[in-house]
């Protein structure tokens, strides 16, 4: 399965420094290592990227407490 292409960082607009990191808890987040942006937590890499992209499309801020998905 191919992962979706990540949209630019909403904070610094960079694309080269975006990565998906997996934390000890198992949650995956899109993060920008240039400006420390942290995307919403999701259960899979593909879900984290899709959610990051969706938030960019809607202008919704990341990490809203009611927005964490698995």
N, C-alpha and C positions, 0 to 999 in steps of 0.2 A: 504494500500500500504506500502510495506516495503522500507525503505531507504537503499541505497547502503552502504557497509562497506567503511569507510574512509581509504585511504592510509596514510602512516606515514607523519608527518610534513616534508616538504622539507628542513627546516632550521636545526632542532635539531633531526630529525628522530624519535621523540616520537609519540606514538599512544594513550597513556592514557590521554593526556591533550588536545586532539582535541575535539572541540564542534562546533555546529552551533549556531550562535547568530543572532537574528533578531533585527535590528536597528529601530528607530522611523520612518525612511523613508520607512520601509517595506522590505528593502533589507536584504537578508540572506548571511552570510559569514561563511566559515569554519575558525576557529581561534584556535591557540595554546596558551593556557594560560601559558605555560612554557617559551616560547621564544618570544611571541607576534606576531607570524606569522599571517597575515591576508590574507585570500584567496579572490578570486574574488567575487563580489556581484552578486547575482542572485535573481530571484523572488520567488523561492520555496526552501525549505530545500533540497529536492532531487536534484534539479538542482545545488545548491551550492556544494553538495557532488560530483555529477558527474563531474562538472567543475574542482573542486579541484583534483579529481582522474585523469582526462584527462590531466591537466597541469603537473602532476607528470609523466605520461607516455610519454609526449612529451618533457619534460624539459623546457616548456614555463614558463617564469616568470609570477607570478600572478599580478593582478591589472593593466594590460596594459590598457590604456584609451579606446582603440578600442575593448576591449575584454569583456566589461560588458554585461551580458545577462539577460534576464528576465525569 
